[in-house]
Amino acid sequence: MASTYLDRRGEIEAYFDRTAAKTWERLTSDAPVSGIRATVRAGRDAMRATLLSWLPDDMTGQRVLDAGCGTGALAVEAAKRGAEVVAVDLSPNLVDVARERMPAGLKGSITWHAGDMLDESFGRFDHVVAMDSVIHYESGDKVGALARLGERTDGQVLFTFAPKTPLLAAMHTVGKLFPRGDRSPAIVPISEKKLRRLVDERMPDFAAGNTKRIASGFYTSQAFQITRTEPRT
């Protein structure tokens, strides 16, 4: 990938693994959080439920890549459906939390990795899910990463993006008023029209499917589904 992707990846890793690891561990638990963070938690829960609703109820024997697994909630739900899940995140600390939270007796299996979601050594997949994993990258890098994931996907790629809306732009401006230590790397919004054009250009073997926007207080993200239409040669 281009250096812009690598530079941004380093910033994201530093934030989630050092600056905000404890915050995200708490946010993804049942512990009480502030009003703003409660809206983010609710939004993420709704988004996860949306993405899971686009996956088969029975995934026995299927491979799933949870690209940017965080503390592992989506990976666990996929494994409960029988999937063989490869769960990867840039933050070793968050992956450690995910391992600790993994329940016993899953129908499927999960292997946890700290590293880059684009690592080709993970192999091929039936489904790839990238929930809020590409939202910090510039448009070209965003779709470039999705295209690389698509090269190893036989079924569908489910991902989220930050929709480019006046309200979201205003919320991002307000967010910059928070102390730097409480801020994540900037989210890069993209219009759905531009996203569709770039996906069509970079991923011609895939077709767009479902899309759904989730807005909950300080959390706004849009789920998007693309499905392979041409067998990989």
N, C-alpha and C positions, 0 to 999 in steps of 0.2 A: 504494500500500500504506500501511498505518498507520505512524505514526511508530515504533512498536516494531520493525517490520521494518527500517526505514531506520536506526534507531540500531544495531540488531544487525548489520546489513550493514556499517556503518562499523567496528565493532569487529573483525569477521572480516577485513575488508580490511586494517586496520592490523596485525593479528597476522601474517597469512600473507604480506603484502608487505614488512613491515619486521622484525618480531621474529623470525620463524621461516622466512624464505625460504630461507636457506642450509641449515637443518635439513631442510626438505622436499625441497630439491634433492638432498641426500645420501640421504635416506630412499628416494626414488624412483629411485635409481641402483643400481649393483652394488657400491658402496663398502661396506666393513665398517661396521657400526653396533653399538651396545650391545645387550645381551640384550633389554631391554624394547622398544627400537625395532625389533629384528629380528622380534619377535612382531607388531608393528603392520604391518611390511612384508609379512610372510607373510599376515596377515589381509586386507590390502588387495589383495594379488595374488589371493587366493582369491575375494574379493568381485568384483573386476573380471572374473575368469573366469566367475563365475556370471552376471553381467549380460550378458556377451557371449554366453553360451550361450542366452540368451533372445532374441537378435537373429538375423535370418536369416543363413545362411551366405553368401548372395549378395545384396548390397544395391545392386547396380548401378542407378543412377538414383534412388535414395532419398535423402532428406535426413534427417540426424541432428543433433540438438542435444546436444552434450556440455556439460551445464550444471554448471560447476564443474570444468573440465578439468584443473586443476593443471598438471603437467608433461607431459600429453598422451598417456599410454600408451593409454587407452581410445580416444581419437580416432584414433590411428594404426591400431589394430587394426580399427576400423570402416572406415577409408579403405582398408585392405588388402582388404576385402570389396567394394569398389566404391562405397561411400557418399560422398555429398557432405556433409562434416561441417562444421558451425559449432561451433567450440570456444571457449568463453568462460569466463573466470575473473576474480574480483575483483582478483587480484594481477598487476600488470604484470610484476613480476620473474619469477613462475612461468610466465607466458605467454612471456616471452623465452626461458626455458629450454626450453619446449616447442618453440618455433620452431627452436632450435638442434639439438634432438634429432630433429626430423622426418626420417625417412629419405627418400632419393630413390626415384623409380620407383613410387610408390603407385598402385594401380589406380584409386582414387578421388581425392578432393581434400580439403584441410583449409584453412579460413580461421580465423585466430586473432584473438581479440578480448579486450581487457582491459575489463571492464565488468560490468553486471548481467545475469544470465541471463534476467531477465524483460523485457528490451528487446524491444519488439514489432517493431522495425525488422529483426530477424533473419528475420522471415517465418514460414511454416508448415513443419511437419516431419512426416515419417512416424513417426519415433521420437524420443523425448526420454529421455536418461539423466542422472540426477542422483545420482551416487555420492558419498555423504557430504556433500552440498551443502546439505541442509535440516536437518541434525541439530542445529544450534546455535540454531534458532529455536523460539519458543514454539509450542504445538500449533496455535493458530488461524492464526498466520503461516505455519507449516509447510505446512498444507493449503491455505491461501490461495495460497501460491506455486505449489503443485502444480496448483491449479485454473486459475491464469493460464497456466501452461505447457500444460495440457490444452486450453485454448481454441484453441491453435495447433497441436494435434497430431491428425493423422488416424488414427494407428495406436495406439501404446502409449506409456505413460510408465513408465519403470523408475526406481526410486529406492530409497534406503536410509533407514532410521530406526534410532534407538537404542532397542532394546526395554527396557521398564521391568521390570527384574528385581531382586531383592534383591542378587544378585552384582554386577550392573553398578553399582548404587547404592553398594555398598561400595567398588568399584574407583575410582569417581569421588571418593569421600571420601579414599581413599589418594592419589589424584592431586593433591588440593589441598595435599598436603604438599610437593610439588616447588616449587622456587623459581619465583616468579611469571613470570620471563622464559622459563621452560621450559614454561609452561602455555598451552594454547590457550583461546579463549573456551569457557565451559562448554557441554557437550553437554546437550540437554534430552530426556530419555527420554520415551517415550509407549508406552502399552500397545497391543498389536495390536488389541484390542477397540475401544478408543477411536479409534484411527486408522481402522479400517474404518467406524465410525459416521460420523466426520467426512468421510471420502471419499464415502460414500454420500450425505451431505447436500449437500456442495459440488460433487460431480462425478457427477450422476445419469446422465450419458451414458457412463460408464465402468463396467466390471465388474472386480472383483479376480480375479487369476489366480495365478501362481506366487508363492511366498514361501519364503525360505531364510535361516536364521540362520548367520552365520559368527562363531565365537569362537576367537580366537587370542591367548592371553596378555592383553595390555592392549588388544586390539582386539576389540570386540563390536559387530556391526552386523547388521541384518536387511534383506535385499533384498525388494522388493515390486514386483509387476507389476500395472498396471491398463491395460485395453485398451478403446478406444472401441467402444461397441455401437450407438450411434445416429449416423447421418451428421450432420455439422455443418450447421446451416441458416443 
